[in-house]
Amino acid sequence: MAQGSQFSSVSRLFIVAASIAIVVIAMQASASILNMVLMALFITILATPFLDWLQRRGLPGGVAVLVAILVVLGLSLAVVGLIGLSISRFPEKLPVYEARLDEISANLNGFLTGWGFEASELMAVDTFSPNALLRFIAGTLAQIGGLLGSALVILMVVAFMLLEVSGFGDKLQHVMGKTNNDTLERLVSFNHNIRKYIVARAWLGLASAIMDTLVLLFVGVDFALMWGVLAFFFGFIPSIGYWLSLIPPVLLALIQLGWQEALLVFLGYTIFNSIIDNIIGPKYMGDGANLAPVLVFLSLIFWAWILGPIGALLGVPLTLMVKQLILEGSAETRWLAELMSARISDKSASPTASKDTPVATG
């Protein structure tokens, strides 16, 4: 009976594939709820270093949690209000942008015609309609506004998570003292790595957002503060986050002001972000998330397909969670975790060696 219950390698492969498919379908079906929980967890991780700092300054645990909740609430309401105000004002500016874009299109048509190109037919195609670009931007902003609709629920979850975080460390140390569980050791290691990654990306994203906003204010692009806030969040998306934060303000600068101002925005973004990512970034990120570059890019596509924009934002942390908590926990899948790594890890080091290492907060 025991021998009959054994599965062949091919059977196990199909079972695993079917199980993964079921999990993916379930996550897609519950994406709206998962997004709120994941976003709340993301904000909680960002707020935890501030909570630790308050407690190190001598504030009692309950008071520190209350102060952290109030600060998170204030910052979140400010961000939601800023983006919401910008989204509400965008339709008012839309006719002006459309008229300006029609003018640019007419000038471009005349320029191409002067050089012997028949551009009139191309400009008349609906796909390349001048207004299609603005409608796309307006639709994107509307989707962002839809995400902000659940901000109150997310903040409530953040408040409860911060209350739990204040005593979670003591609970974990108590459990670790009673058992030598490899799962708990990997959980501690993952907690350290993910906090280090998210906090480092937050500081770098904040620096980029400040410099990008200053560039936009100097040039005079509309909604400069909103583009700066979005640049901060796009900073958590490797590889393509920079382009997502760059393209809309450059296009808006071209439509609103002209090609010289659009070029200034492009150069300003490129120079400051290159300095932050290539010079300052390595000092903060250290070893990073230890994921292969191609895997980072594919994880963005995969998690965005499952969860939408929040999946792209949290693609690296979610992939790191699968790698450290699931794949590294089994001898049969540990080789896959090694293939996912950007470099071979030092197995001689204990996974708990970093559990007491303070998280870099800048």
Secondary structure, 3 states (H helix, E strand, C coil): CCCCCCCCHHHHHHHHHHHHHHHHHHHHHCHHHHHHHHHHHHHHHHHHHHHHHHHHCCCCHHHHHHHHHHHHHHHHHHHHHHHHHHHHHHHHHHHHHHHHHHHHHHHHHHHHHHCCCCCHHHHHCHHHCHHHHHHHHHHHHHHHHHHHCCHHHHHHHHHHHHHHHHHHHHHHHHHHHHCCCHHHHHHHHHHHHHHHHHHHHHHHHHHHHHHHHHHHHHHCCCCHHHHHHHHHHHCCCCCCHHHHHHHHHHHHHHHHCCHHHHHHHHHHHHHHHHHHHHHHHHHHHCCCCCCCHHHHHHHHHHHHHHHCHHHHHCHHHHHHHHHHHHHHHCCCCHHHHHHHCCCCCCCCCCCCCCCCCCCCCC
